[in-house]
């Protein structure tokens, strides 16, 4: 009887052992299968990263080319600022160096006028009388100079805000700009000064025509994005000079006085970008050569 029970016990133990091995084998199989699927996903991710990495490498190489190109100007009397409006990438050399801006200094006044229009504190139809005091505010443009107002202006003649803004942009009109500064921009002080000060390398205590290439570029970007009278930047008297030399639509503002020769604009390429070039002693043709080289590198960016 005992022998029979012992035999039955051994049989049960044998079956349990076989079942345990089968379970262990299935767990191992499941583990191997899970490991393979995980490896497959990683491989797929790596392939995706590899393809994107190739594009990133090419982009980085073109960015390095542009950076290297700009470095040649580091000890020269030129400041350059560039911003890709698609990626937000920025480039520059001597971009924070302050320089006499000539008519580039009209950009902050144009920008502030746009802000006041957007806030609704003024309207395009509002009129202002010309008085000689408009030419005595901080950073005022010289009487006469560029523009068309000087040819027929009379004391107390009224001009609409729309006219003043258009003439300031299209003809770089000194008197029109001074009127905007006097009547709209708080005589180039007060809230105007506080509003524009963050654009400058150092806070402003008084407004002047000194400005950096980066500051000018930042104003041009904001003016373009505000979309008020921006089409006038396509119809200036100097449309095909300097940055306008490119075979593309260019919203730009030039500045010229004695040796100072500048241009700031938005180039409407496939990937639009801001470019600001401020120089001391450079000719139009020299600036155009630099612009052409930068444009070629931006197309690769």
Phi, psi and omega in degrees: 000316178298320180297323181292317179296320179298320181295318178296321180296317179295323180295317179296316180299319180297318180292319178297321179296317180295319179296321179296319179296321181295316178298315180299318180295320180294322178295319178296317179299316179296321180295317179297315180299317180296319180297321181293316180296320179296316178298322180297318179295319179297317179300317180297317178297318180297320178297319179296316180295322181298316179295316180293325180297324178298315179296317180297320179297316179298317179297316181296323178297316179292325176295319178296322178299316180294316179299316179295322179298318183291332185297337181295342184263006190298330180254018181250165183276068181208139174238134182228134175227135181226139174221123176283117184284351177271313184263337185085359179295141178235152180218154178186163172215130184053027188290341179259001178288128180281142182213154176298122190268349186051227185287352173298334180291355174282342182300314178300325179290319176299314180301312182294322177299318176302316181299317180294324176294318179295326178283343179083014179283341176221168177227161179298333184276347182297141182245154180223143178275141174282128172225152186294338180298340180297340183269006184246012180276161179303134178073015181295147173286155183294146174303143184078235181063212182283158176121180183243345183296322185300338183287337185218005185295142175227147179305132177073009171291141183265142179226139179282156177300322179301315178297313183298318181291317179297314182292326177297321182279306186292316187249005183049045188290119182296315183291321178297317178297318179296325178293321176296318179298320184286311188269328185257317187266032172055042182055039180057036179213199175054230183297326176304311183296318179294325182290319185272340186306320180298343179283345188264155179301327178229147178303145182267137173258335177209147182280138175216178181271006176282135185203155178259164179297320180293316179300315179298318179296321179294320177296318181298320178299313181295318179299315179298317183286338177287339173058040174239115181063018182293332180298336178294337177288349177266358187228038180277168178289348184241033192300325186258014178264153173053247179297327178294352177295336183293153178275068180196161173291132181228119172274110184212161180229125180262163173217135183209126175202117184053237182280345182282128185217114188227164171202140180224130183200175173247119179267120183272066175276186176303323172243097184301148179212155174271138172221129180232123181232120178238130187224159173234106177095009179263143178273166176303315183294324178293318177296319181296326177295317179295316180301316180298317180294317180296318180300318179298320180287326178293329178291338178269348187293000000 
